[in-house]
């Protein structure tokens, strides 16, 4: 057996070859161990690095639309149901302290006659009160105010239209009488400072009532009486009045106008009640004008009271 100390020495190129083989083998072992680690994270060949995590953008905020609250309409207060009317008979009376609504007579019971306490009664009623005026159709023999020889607003007893007792003259009489009452009311308003002294018209909001009673003078010819009422209505409308009604009773209306329906577009104010309960019942009746029935009057404790009909 040969002494190991004396083994044959391998050539140098053989040693180098064996070392290279061993190194390659070691590198392959190392690659086998590391390769799974690199495979766990895929690589984007375009980027050369790890792909970034994609974070979803936040959802857009949708504005919450809340419905606007429906505005609540302010209710209109109902018109007062009870009121009073005054004129020259109540000049020395104490008037009610609490007024639902008020109606003041401009005339002193007849056309062309003033109410001596008109200013005081208007002040009591307030600027929003209604007004009523007297009407009549006495004819040429009964009135010094009967028109003659005039051509405005219509011809009366002229060469073109002779005769004093005509439809045209009755119309002019009613027109002139209403104009006289209107001027009196205008002067009272100016005295109270409710209008300027140089104003020639009152507010169109004022309600005017035409008092139609047999206590005033009327002709037997009821067509002429109706013509006089037309003249009064037309005058008030000519100065801007927008609400014109009639005060009477169905019986008196028939006696004076034969129950005409010429004024069916105008409201009625019925007289003749005795109690508030009776007035309420009469609100169910037909208006003598053929239009709406607005008030019914009754007298209690010497005071003219009125009920507004529903």
ZADO-1210 file (C-alpha; in nm, 4 decimals, padded with zeros to 6 digits):
<atoms>
<atom x="00.0000" y="00.0000" z="00.0000" code="UNK" pos="1"/>
<atom x="00.1276" y="00.3291" z="-00.1030" code="UNK" pos="2"/>
<atom x="00.2011" y="00.5957" z="00.1592" code="UNK" pos="3"/>
<atom x="-00.0694" y="00.8712" z="00.1420" code="UNK" pos="4"/>
<atom x="00.2001" y="01.1142" z="00.2064" code="UNK" pos="5"/>
<atom x="00.3381" y="01.0168" z="-00.1245" code="UNK" pos="6"/>
<atom x="00.0174" y="01.0295" z="-00.3403" code="UNK" pos="7"/>
<atom x="00.0667" y="01.1224" z="-00.6973" code="UNK" pos="8"/>
<atom x="00.0202" y="01.4993" z="-00.7397" code="UNK" pos="9"/>
<atom x="-00.2581" y="01.5991" z="-00.9834" code="UNK" pos="10"/>
<atom x="-00.1797" y="01.8296" z="-01.2573" code="UNK" pos="11"/>
<atom x="-00.2783" y="02.2042" z="-01.2058" code="UNK" pos="12"/>
<atom x="-00.5399" y="02.2150" z="-01.4840" code="UNK" pos="13"/>
<atom x="-00.7226" y="01.9205" z="-01.3295" code="UNK" pos="14"/>
<atom x="-00.7458" y="02.0988" z="-00.9963" code="UNK" pos="15"/>
<atom x="-00.8873" y="02.4114" z="-01.1566" code="UNK" pos="16"/>
<atom x="-01.1467" y="02.2089" z="-01.3472" code="UNK" pos="17"/>
<atom x="-01.2742" y="02.0409" z="-01.0362" code="UNK" pos="18"/>
<atom x="-01.2980" y="02.3774" z="-00.8524" code="UNK" pos="19"/>
<atom x="-01.5050" y="02.5259" z="-01.1328" code="UNK" pos="20"/>
<atom x="-01.7451" y="02.2334" z="-01.1260" code="UNK" pos="21"/>
<atom x="-01.7863" y="02.2663" z="-00.7515" code="UNK" pos="22"/>
<atom x="-01.8545" y="02.6394" z="-00.7799" code="UNK" pos="23"/>
<atom x="-02.1202" y="02.5868" z="-01.0472" code="UNK" pos="24"/>
<atom x="-02.2867" y="02.3222" z="-00.8377" code="UNK" pos="25"/>
<atom x="-02.3006" y="02.5524" z="-00.5383" code="UNK" pos="26"/>
<atom x="-02.4502" y="02.8364" z="-00.7467" code="UNK" pos="27"/>
<atom x="-02.7248" y="02.6074" z="-00.8763" code="UNK" pos="28"/>
<atom x="-02.8123" y="02.5000" z="-00.5227" code="UNK" pos="29"/>
<atom x="-02.8334" y="02.8628" z="-00.4127" code="UNK" pos="30"/>
<atom x="-03.0518" y="02.9565" z="-00.7110" code="UNK" pos="31"/>
<atom x="-03.2940" y="02.6767" z="-00.6337" code="UNK" pos="32"/>
<atom x="-03.3359" y="02.8137" z="-00.2818" code="UNK" pos="33"/>
<atom x="-03.3861" y="03.1813" z="-00.3765" code="UNK" pos="34"/>
<atom x="-03.5998" y="03.1398" z="-00.6899" code="UNK" pos="35"/>
<atom x="-03.9380" y="03.0938" z="-00.5097" code="UNK" pos="36"/>
<atom x="-03.8890" y="03.4211" z="-00.3287" code="UNK" pos="37"/>
<atom x="-03.8559" y="03.6176" z="-00.6541" code="UNK" pos="38"/>
<atom x="-04.1537" y="03.4361" z="-00.8055" code="UNK" pos="39"/>
<atom x="-04.3862" y="03.5536" z="-00.5244" code="UNK" pos="40"/>
<atom x="-04.3810" y="03.9165" z="-00.6437" code="UNK" pos="41"/>
<atom x="-04.4582" y="03.9537" z="-01.0165" code="UNK" pos="42"/>
<atom x="-04.2609" y="04.2150" z="-01.1967" code="UNK" pos="43"/>
<atom x="-04.3874" y="04.4530" z="-01.4562" code="UNK" pos="44"/>
<atom x="-04.1335" y="04.4336" z="-01.7376" code="UNK" pos="45"/>
<atom x="-04.2333" y="04.7817" z="-01.8519" code="UNK" pos="46"/>
<atom x="-04.1730" y="04.9391" z="-01.5129" code="UNK" pos="47"/>
<atom x="-03.8734" y="04.7446" z="-01.3931" code="UNK" pos="48"/>
<atom x="-04.0127" y="04.7548" z="-01.0389" code="UNK" pos="49"/>
<atom x="-04.2983" y="04.6378" z="-00.8264" code="UNK" pos="50"/>
<atom x="-04.6466" y="04.7354" z="-00.9513" code="UNK" pos="51"/>
<atom x="-04.8056" y="05.0027" z="-00.7220" code="UNK" pos="52"/>
<atom x="-05.1259" y="04.9236" z="-00.5373" code="UNK" pos="53"/>
<atom x="-05.4304" y="05.0741" z="-00.6980" code="UNK" pos="54"/>
<atom x="-05.6378" y="05.2815" z="-00.4540" code="UNK" pos="55"/>
<atom x="-05.9975" y="05.3341" z="-00.5614" code="UNK" pos="56"/>
<atom x="-06.0895" y="05.7043" z="-00.5846" code="UNK" pos="57"/>
<atom x="-06.3464" y="05.8269" z="-00.3299" code="UNK" pos="58"/>
<atom x="-06.7077" y="05.8186" z="-00.4443" code="UNK" pos="59"/>
<atom x="-06.8292" y="06.1605" z="-00.5537" code="UNK" pos="60"/>
<atom x="-07.0380" y="06.3390" z="-00.2946" code="UNK" pos="61"/>
<atom x="-07.3972" y="06.3661" z="-00.4065" code="UNK" pos="62"/>
<atom x="-07.5534" y="06.6820" z="-00.2650" code="UNK" pos="63"/>
<atom x="-07.8535" y="06.6139" z="-00.0490" code="UNK" pos="64"/>
<atom x="-08.1462" y="06.8129" z="-00.1810" code="UNK" pos="65"/>
<atom x="-08.3879" y="06.8907" z="00.0939" code="UNK" pos="66"/>
<atom x="-08.7312" y="07.0153" z="-00.0134" code="UNK" pos="67"/>
<atom x="-08.7966" y="07.3768" z="00.0749" code="UNK" pos="68"/>
<atom x="-09.0736" y="07.4176" z="00.3276" code="UNK" pos="69"/>
<atom x="-09.4000" y="07.5258" z="00.1717" code="UNK" pos="70"/>
<atom x="-09.4695" y="07.8827" z="00.2849" code="UNK" pos="71"/>
<atom x="-09.7781" y="07.9093" z="00.4948" code="UNK" pos="72"/>
<atom x="-10.0160" y="08.1707" z="00.3615" code="UNK" pos="73"/>
<atom x="-10.1330" y="08.4214" z="00.6165" code="UNK" pos="74"/>
<atom x="-10.5072" y="08.3756" z="00.6403" code="UNK" pos="75"/>
<atom x="-10.7165" y="08.6793" z="00.5588" code="UNK" pos="76"/>
<atom x="-10.9187" y="08.7747" z="00.8647" code="UNK" pos="77"/>
<atom x="-11.2917" y="08.7482" z="00.8070" code="UNK" pos="78"/>
<atom x="-11.4865" y="09.0682" z="00.7626" code="UNK" pos="79"/>
<atom x="-11.6756" y="09.1741" z="01.0747" code="UNK" pos="80"/>
<atom x="-12.0293" y="09.0418" z="01.0846" code="UNK" pos="81"/>
<atom x="-12.1964" y="09.3171" z="01.2902" code="UNK" pos="82"/>
<atom x="-12.1954" y="09.6901" z="01.2236" code="UNK" pos="83"/>
<atom x="-12.3891" y="10.0153" z="01.2601" code="UNK" pos="84"/>
<atom x="-12.5229" y="10.2952" z="01.0444" code="UNK" pos="85"/>
<atom x="-12.5722" y="10.6550" z="01.1527" code="UNK" pos="86"/>
<atom x="-12.6929" y="10.9803" z="01.0024" code="UNK" pos="87"/>
<atom x="-12.8697" y="11.3011" z="01.1004" code="UNK" pos="88"/>
<atom x="-13.1203" y="11.1296" z="01.3412" code="UNK" pos="89"/>
<atom x="-12.8242" y="11.0169" z="01.5558" code="UNK" pos="90"/>
<atom x="-12.6500" y="11.3556" z="01.5704" code="UNK" pos="91"/>
<atom x="-12.6970" y="11.3907" z="01.9465" code="UNK" pos="92"/>
<atom x="-12.6589" y="11.0229" z="02.0325" code="UNK" pos="93"/>
<atom x="-12.3642" y="10.8376" z="02.1772" code="UNK" pos="94"/>
<atom x="-12.2291" y="10.5984" z="01.9192" code="UNK" pos="95"/>
<atom x="-12.1087" y="10.2457" z="01.9992" code="UNK" pos="96"/>
<atom x="-11.7457" y="10.2302" z="02.1101" code="UNK" pos="97"/>
<atom x="-11.6701" y="09.9065" z="01.9268" code="UNK" pos="98"/>
<atom x="-11.7435" y="09.9061" z="01.5563" code="UNK" pos="99"/>
<atom x="-11.7363" y="09.6033" z="01.3315" code="UNK" pos="100"/>
<atom x="-11.8164" y="09.8171" z="01.0293" code="UNK" pos="101"/>
<atom x="-11.9930" y="10.1510" z="00.9889" code="UNK" pos="102"/>
<atom x="-12.2089" y="10.3245" z="00.7285" code="UNK" pos="103"/>
<atom x="-12.2586" y="10.7013" z="00.7468" code="UNK" pos="104"/>
<atom x="-12.5388" y="10.8980" z="00.5836" code="UNK" pos="105"/>
<atom x="-12.4077" y="11.1976" z="00.3878" code="UNK" pos="106"/>
<atom x="-12.7426" y="11.3755" z="00.3528" code="UNK" pos="107"/>
<atom x="-12.9936" y="11.5051" z="00.6037" code="UNK" pos="108"/>
<atom x="-13.2748" y="11.2669" z="00.5053" code="UNK" pos="109"/>
<atom x="-13.3404" y="11.4236" z="00.1635" code="UNK" pos="110"/>
<atom x="-13.1420" y="11.5077" z="-00.1474" code="UNK" pos="111"/>
<atom x="-12.9714" y="11.8487" z="-00.1464" code="UNK" pos="112"/>
<atom x="-12.9978" y="11.8603" z="00.2345" code="UNK" pos="113"/>
<atom x="-12.6781" y="11.8211" z="00.4411" code="UNK" pos="114"/>
<atom x="-12.6262" y="11.5993" z="00.7427" code="UNK" pos="115"/>
<atom x="-12.5245" y="11.8596" z="01.0090" code="UNK" pos="116"/>
<atom x="-12.2951" y="11.6171" z="01.1947" code="UNK" pos="117"/>
<atom x="-12.1364" y="11.4445" z="00.8988" code="UNK" pos="118"/>
<atom x="-11.7780" y="11.5283" z="00.9985" code="UNK" pos="119"/>
<atom x="-11.8196" y="11.4006" z="01.3557" code="UNK" pos="120"/>
<atom x="-11.9856" y="11.0817" z="01.2408" code="UNK" pos="121"/>
<atom x="-11.7212" y="11.0160" z="00.9790" code="UNK" pos="122"/>
<atom x="-11.4531" y="11.0615" z="01.2424" code="UNK" pos="123"/>
<atom x="-11.6308" y="10.8051" z="01.4602" code="UNK" pos="124"/>
<atom x="-11.6689" y="10.5592" z="01.1732" code="UNK" pos="125"/>
<atom x="-11.3120" y="10.5905" z="01.0508" code="UNK" pos="126"/>
<atom x="-11.1774" y="10.6421" z="00.7035" code="UNK" pos="127"/>
<atom x="-11.2783" y="10.2936" z="00.5899" code="UNK" pos="128"/>
<atom x="-11.6510" y="10.3393" z="00.6496" code="UNK" pos="129"/>
<atom x="-11.9209" y="10.3076" z="00.3829" code="UNK" pos="130"/>
<atom x="-12.1334" y="10.6060" z="00.2782" code="UNK" pos="131"/>
<atom x="-12.4999" y="10.6300" z="00.1848" code="UNK" pos="132"/>
<atom x="-12.6856" y="10.9078" z="00.0059" code="UNK" pos="133"/>
<atom x="-13.0517" y="10.9870" z="-00.0491" code="UNK" pos="134"/>
<atom x="-13.2201" y="10.9566" z="-00.3879" code="UNK" pos="135"/>
<atom x="-13.5435" y="11.0946" z="-00.5324" code="UNK" pos="136"/>
<atom x="-13.7319" y="11.1884" z="-00.8486" code="UNK" pos="137"/>
<atom x="-13.9808" y="11.4609" z="-00.7523" code="UNK" pos="138"/>
<atom x="-14.0489" y="11.5987" z="-01.0991" code="UNK" pos="139"/>
<atom x="-14.0367" y="11.9587" z="-01.2251" code="UNK" pos="140"/>
<atom x="-14.3284" y="12.0830" z="-01.0150" code="UNK" pos="141"/>
<atom x="-14.1985" y="11.9583" z="-00.6825" code="UNK" pos="142"/>
<atom x="-13.8309" y="12.0587" z="-00.6804" code="UNK" pos="143"/>
<atom x="-13.6435" y="12.3809" z="-00.7287" code="UNK" pos="144"/>
<atom x="-13.3427" y="12.1695" z="-00.8277" code="UNK" pos="145"/>
<atom x="-13.5133" y="12.0145" z="-01.1283" code="UNK" pos="146"/>
<atom x="-13.2929" y="12.0624" z="-01.4372" code="UNK" pos="147"/>
<atom x="-13.4084" y="12.2640" z="-01.7358" code="UNK" pos="148"/>
<atom x="-13.2349" y="12.3877" z="-02.0489" code="UNK" pos="149"/>
<atom x="-12.9183" y="12.1836" z="-01.9942" code="UNK" pos="150"/>
<atom x="-12.7314" y="11.9557" z="-02.2312" code="UNK" pos="151"/>
<atom x="-12.4952" y="11.7843" z="-01.9871" code="UNK" pos="152"/>
<atom x="-12.4805" y="11.5040" z="-01.9028" code="UNK" pos="153"/>
<atom x="-12.7884" y="11.4748" z="-02.1257" code="UNK" pos="154"/>
<atom x="-13.0259" y="11.7135" z="-02.2917" code="UNK" pos="155"/>
<atom x="-13.3115" y="11.8224" z="-02.0663" code="UNK" pos="156"/>
<atom x="-13.5834" y="12.0616" z="-02.1808" code="UNK" pos="157"/>
<atom x="-13.3790" y="12.1988" z="-02.4683" code="UNK" pos="158"/>
<atom x="-13.4649" y="12.2811" z="-02.8275" code="UNK" pos="159"/>
<atom x="-13.3289" y="11.9436" z="-02.9265" code="UNK" pos="160"/>
<atom x="-13.5250" y="11.7635" z="-02.6582" code="UNK" pos="161"/>
<atom x="-13.8091" y="11.9802" z="-02.5242" code="UNK" pos="162"/>
<atom x="-14.0073" y="11.8914" z="-02.2171" code="UNK" pos="163"/>
<atom x="-13.9147" y="11.8880" z="-01.8498" code="UNK" pos="164"/>
<atom x="-14.0834" y="11.5657" z="-01.7417" code="UNK" pos="165"/>
<atom x="-13.8805" y="11.3251" z="-01.9500" code="UNK" pos="166"/>
<atom x="-13.6514" y="11.0252" z="-01.9024" code="UNK" pos="167"/>
<atom x="-13.3562" y="11.2446" z="-01.9876" code="UNK" pos="168"/>
<atom x="-13.4468" y="11.5099" z="-01.7289" code="UNK" pos="169"/>
<atom x="-13.5034" y="11.2459" z="-01.4599" code="UNK" pos="170"/>
<atom x="-13.1596" y="11.1039" z="-01.5389" code="UNK" pos="171"/>
<atom x="-12.9995" y="11.4483" z="-01.5082" code="UNK" pos="172"/>
<atom x="-13.1783" y="11.5075" z="-01.1784" code="UNK" pos="173"/>
<atom x="-13.0370" y="11.1832" z="-01.0327" code="UNK" pos="174"/>
<atom x="-12.6899" y="11.2670" z="-01.1668" code="UNK" pos="175"/>
<atom x="-12.6926" y="11.6176" z="-01.0146" code="UNK" pos="176"/>
<atom x="-12.8280" y="11.5000" z="-00.6787" code="UNK" pos="177"/>
<atom x="-12.5526" y="11.2398" z="-00.6496" code="UNK" pos="178"/>
<atom x="-12.2945" y="11.5021" z="-00.7473" code="UNK" pos="179"/>
<atom x="-12.4181" y="11.7300" z="-00.4675" code="UNK" pos="180"/>
<atom x="-12.3883" y="11.4501" z="-00.2095" code="UNK" pos="181"/>
<atom x="-12.0462" y="11.3512" z="-00.3369" code="UNK" pos="182"/>
<atom x="-11.9162" y="11.7081" z="-00.3066" code="UNK" pos="183"/>
<atom x="-12.0421" y="11.7217" z="00.0513" code="UNK" pos="184"/>
<atom x="-11.8591" y="11.4011" z="00.1407" code="UNK" pos="185"/>
<atom x="-11.5441" y="11.5245" z="-00.0297" code="UNK" pos="186"/>
<atom x="-11.5495" y="11.8446" z="00.1765" code="UNK" pos="187"/>
<atom x="-11.5906" y="11.6463" z="00.4974" code="UNK" pos="188"/>
<atom x="-11.2961" y="11.4216" z="00.4099" code="UNK" pos="189"/>
<atom x="-11.0824" y="11.7279" z="00.3424" code="UNK" pos="190"/>
<atom x="-11.1840" y="11.8829" z="00.6754" code="UNK" pos="191"/>
<atom x="-11.0757" y="11.5653" z="00.8521" code="UNK" pos="192"/>
<atom x="-10.7433" y="11.5717" z="00.6695" code="UNK" pos="193"/>
<atom x="-10.8120" y="11.2424" z="00.4943" code="UNK" pos="194"/>
<atom x="-10.7563" y="11.4024" z="00.1538" code="UNK" pos="195"/>
<atom x="-10.5858" y="11.7209" z="00.0381" code="UNK" pos="196"/>
<atom x="-10.8092" y="12.0244" z="00.0120" code="UNK" pos="197"/>
<atom x="-10.7513" y="12.0484" z="-00.3619" code="UNK" pos="198"/>
<atom x="-10.8388" y="11.6857" z="-00.4360" code="UNK" pos="199"/>
<atom x="-11.1653" y="11.6484" z="-00.6202" code="UNK" pos="200"/>
<atom x="-11.2068" y="11.2724" z="-00.5837" code="UNK" pos="201"/>
<atom x="-11.2411" y="11.0264" z="-00.2992" code="UNK" pos="202"/>
<atom x="-11.0903" y="10.6811" z="-00.2877" code="UNK" pos="203"/>
<atom x="-11.2454" y="10.4302" z="-00.5250" code="UNK" pos="204"/>
<atom x="-11.2461" y="10.1815" z="-00.2350" code="UNK" pos="205"/>
<atom x="-11.5398" y="10.3553" z="-00.0668" code="UNK" pos="206"/>
<atom x="-11.8697" y="10.1699" z="-00.0930" code="UNK" pos="207"/>
<atom x="-12.1647" y="10.3936" z="-00.1797" code="UNK" pos="208"/>
<atom x="-12.5243" y="10.3042" z="-00.0967" code="UNK" pos="209"/>
<atom x="-12.8223" y="10.4702" z="-00.2647" code="UNK" pos="210"/>
<atom x="-13.1123" y="10.5077" z="-00.0203" code="UNK" pos="211"/>
<atom x="-13.4394" y="10.4323" z="-00.2035" code="UNK" pos="212"/>
<atom x="-13.7383" y="10.5000" z="00.0229" code="UNK" pos="213"/>
<atom x="-14.0881" y="10.6425" z="-00.0145" code="UNK" pos="214"/>
<atom x="-13.9958" y="10.9035" z="00.2485" code="UNK" pos="215"/>
<atom x="-13.8346" y="11.0877" z="-00.0424" code="UNK" pos="216"/>
<atom x="-14.0349" y="11.2263" z="-00.3361" code="UNK" pos="217"/>
<atom x="-14.1004" y="11.0031" z="-00.6341" code="UNK" pos="218"/>
<atom x="-14.3160" y="11.0277" z="-00.9426" code="UNK" pos="219"/>
<atom x="-14.5936" y="10.7868" z="-01.0317" code="UNK" pos="220"/>
<atom x="-14.4113" y="10.7002" z="-01.3513" code="UNK" pos="221"/>
<atom x="-14.1720" y="10.4382" z="-01.2234" code="UNK" pos="222"/>
<atom x="-13.9698" y="10.4320" z="-01.5434" code="UNK" pos="223"/>
<atom x="-13.8742" y="10.7919" z="-01.4702" code="UNK" pos="224"/>
<atom x="-13.7796" y="10.6898" z="-01.1176" code="UNK" pos="225"/>
<atom x="-13.5495" y="10.4199" z="-01.2545" code="UNK" pos="226"/>
<atom x="-13.3959" y="10.6783" z="-01.4916" code="UNK" pos="227"/>
<atom x="-13.3132" y="10.8983" z="-01.1927" code="UNK" pos="228"/>
<atom x="-13.1372" y="10.6063" z="-01.0207" code="UNK" pos="229"/>
<atom x="-12.9390" y="10.5382" z="-01.3358" code="UNK" pos="230"/>
<atom x="-12.8244" y="10.9002" z="-01.3312" code="UNK" pos="231"/>
<atom x="-12.7034" y="10.8660" z="-00.9707" code="UNK" pos="232"/>
<atom x="-12.5163" y="10.5420" z="-01.0377" code="UNK" pos="233"/>
<atom x="-12.3547" y="10.6799" z="-01.3522" code="UNK" pos="234"/>
<atom x="-12.2342" y="10.9909" z="-01.1728" code="UNK" pos="235"/>
<atom x="-12.0666" y="10.7920" z="-00.8967" code="UNK" pos="236"/>
<atom x="-11.9024" y="10.5661" z="-01.1511" code="UNK" pos="237"/>
<atom x="-11.7824" y="10.8722" z="-01.3435" code="UNK" pos="238"/>
<atom x="-11.5795" y="10.9820" z="-01.0389" code="UNK" pos="239"/>
<atom x="-11.4264" y="10.6404" z="-00.9834" code="UNK" pos="240"/>
<atom x="-11.6649" y="10.4641" z="-00.7440" code="UNK" pos="241"/>
<atom x="-11.6348" y="10.0911" z="-00.7942" code="UNK" pos="242"/>
<atom x="-11.8787" y="09.9507" z="-00.5381" code="UNK" pos="243"/>
<atom x="-12.2332" y="10.0910" z="-00.5465" code="UNK" pos="244"/>
<atom x="-12.5337" y="09.9280" z="-00.3806" code="UNK" pos="245"/>
<atom x="-12.8948" y="10.0048" z="-00.2893" code="UNK" pos="246"/>
<atom x="-13.0685" y="10.0372" z="00.0473" code="UNK" pos="247"/>
<atom x="-13.4421" y="09.9651" z="00.0579" code="UNK" pos="248"/>
<atom x="-13.6944" y="09.6896" z="00.1240" code="UNK" pos="249"/>
<atom x="-13.8438" y="09.4585" z="-00.1375" code="UNK" pos="250"/>
<atom x="-14.1827" y="09.6322" z="-00.0966" code="UNK" pos="251"/>
<atom x="-14.0483" y="09.9867" z="-00.1250" code="UNK" pos="252"/>
<atom x="-13.8315" y="09.8852" z="-00.4199" code="UNK" pos="253"/>
<atom x="-14.1389" y="09.7547" z="-00.5956" code="UNK" pos="254"/>
<atom x="-14.3417" y="10.0670" z="-00.5249" code="UNK" pos="255"/>
<atom x="-14.0721" y="10.3004" z="-00.6558" code="UNK" pos="256"/>
<atom x="-13.9153" y="10.1007" z="-00.9412" code="UNK" pos="257"/>
<atom x="-14.1762" y="09.8322" z="-01.0203" code="UNK" pos="258"/>
<atom x="-13.9156" y="09.5763" z="-00.9168" code="UNK" pos="259"/>
<atom x="-13.6677" y="09.6611" z="-01.1924" code="UNK" pos="260"/>
<atom x="-13.3726" y="09.4301" z="-01.2458" code="UNK" pos="261"/>
<atom x="-13.1668" y="09.7027" z="-01.4140" code="UNK" pos="262"/>
<atom x="-12.9334" y="09.6981" z="-01.1143" code="UNK" pos="263"/>
<atom x="-12.8823" y="09.3244" z="-01.0772" code="UNK" pos="264"/>
<atom x="-12.5071" y="09.3810" z="-01.0826" code="UNK" pos="265"/>
<atom x="-12.5305" y="09.5820" z="-00.7613" code="UNK" pos="266"/>
<atom x="-12.5576" y="09.4584" z="-00.4030" code="UNK" pos="267"/>
<atom x="-12.8606" y="09.5165" z="-00.1812" code="UNK" pos="268"/>
<atom x="-12.8879" y="09.6284" z="00.1799" code="UNK" pos="269"/>
<atom x="-13.2233" y="09.5232" z="00.3216" code="UNK" pos="270"/>
<atom x="-13.4028" y="09.7218" z="00.5909" code="UNK" pos="271"/>
<atom x="-13.6957" y="09.6141" z="00.8060" code="UNK" pos="272"/>
<atom x="-13.5630" y="09.3592" z="01.0543" code="UNK" pos="273"/>
<atom x="-13.6555" y="09.3665" z="01.4229" code="UNK" pos="274"/>
<atom x="-13.3972" y="09.1367" z="01.5825" code="UNK" pos="275"/>
<atom x="-13.0604" y="08.9909" z="01.4933" code="UNK" pos="276"/>
<atom x="-13.2225" y="08.6487" z="01.4586" code="UNK" pos="277"/>
<atom x="-13.4715" y="08.7875" z="01.2102" code="UNK" pos="278"/>
<atom x="-13.1930" y="08.9625" z="01.0244" code="UNK" pos="279"/>
<atom x="-13.0100" y="08.6304" z="00.9957" code="UNK" pos="280"/>
<atom x="-13.3227" y="08.4684" z="00.8540" code="UNK" pos="281"/>
<atom x="-13.3648" y="08.7494" z="00.6006" code="UNK" pos="282"/>
<atom x="-13.0118" y="08.6893" z="00.4778" code="UNK" pos="283"/>
<atom x="-13.1600" y="08.3814" z="00.3113" code="UNK" pos="284"/>
<atom x="-13.3999" y="08.5953" z="00.1053" code="UNK" pos="285"/>
<atom x="-13.3427" y="08.7134" z="-00.2484" code="UNK" pos="286"/>
<atom x="-13.1990" y="09.0618" z="-00.2859" code="UNK" pos="287"/>
<atom x="-13.4489" y="09.3154" z="-00.4236" code="UNK" pos="288"/>
<atom x="-13.1941" y="09.4282" z="-00.6848" code="UNK" pos="289"/>
<atom x="-13.1598" y="09.0759" z="-00.8209" code="UNK" pos="290"/>
<atom x="-12.7931" y="09.0804" z="-00.7156" code="UNK" pos="291"/>
<atom x="-12.6243" y="08.9774" z="-00.3920" code="UNK" pos="292"/>
<atom x="-12.7645" y="09.0555" z="-00.0468" code="UNK" pos="293"/>
<atom x="-12.4851" y="09.2065" z="00.1632" code="UNK" pos="294"/>
<atom x="-12.6474" y="09.3503" z="00.4777" code="UNK" pos="295"/>
<atom x="-12.9732" y="09.3244" z="00.6687" code="UNK" pos="296"/>
<atom x="-13.0625" y="09.6049" z="00.9094" code="UNK" pos="297"/>
<atom x="-13.2581" y="09.5945" z="01.2321" code="UNK" pos="298"/>
<atom x="-13.3139" y="09.8495" z="01.5093" code="UNK" pos="299"/>
<atom x="-13.2365" y="09.7629" z="01.8698" code="UNK" pos="300"/>
<atom x="-13.2260" y="10.0041" z="02.1658" code="UNK" pos="301"/>
<atom x="-13.2693" y="10.2918" z="01.9235" code="UNK" pos="302"/>
<atom x="-12.9524" y="10.1987" z="01.7323" code="UNK" pos="303"/>
<atom x="-12.9440" y="10.0968" z="01.3676" code="UNK" pos="304"/>
<atom x="-12.7615" y="09.7654" z="01.3566" code="UNK" pos="305"/>
<atom x="-12.6598" y="09.5602" z="01.0585" code="UNK" pos="306"/>
<atom x="-12.5705" y="09.1999" z="00.9933" code="UNK" pos="307"/>
<atom x="-12.3349" y="09.1063" z="00.7142" code="UNK" pos="308"/>
<atom x="-12.4850" y="08.8172" z="00.5219" code="UNK" pos="309"/>
<atom x="-12.2612" y="08.5156" z="00.4571" code="UNK" pos="310"/>
</atoms>
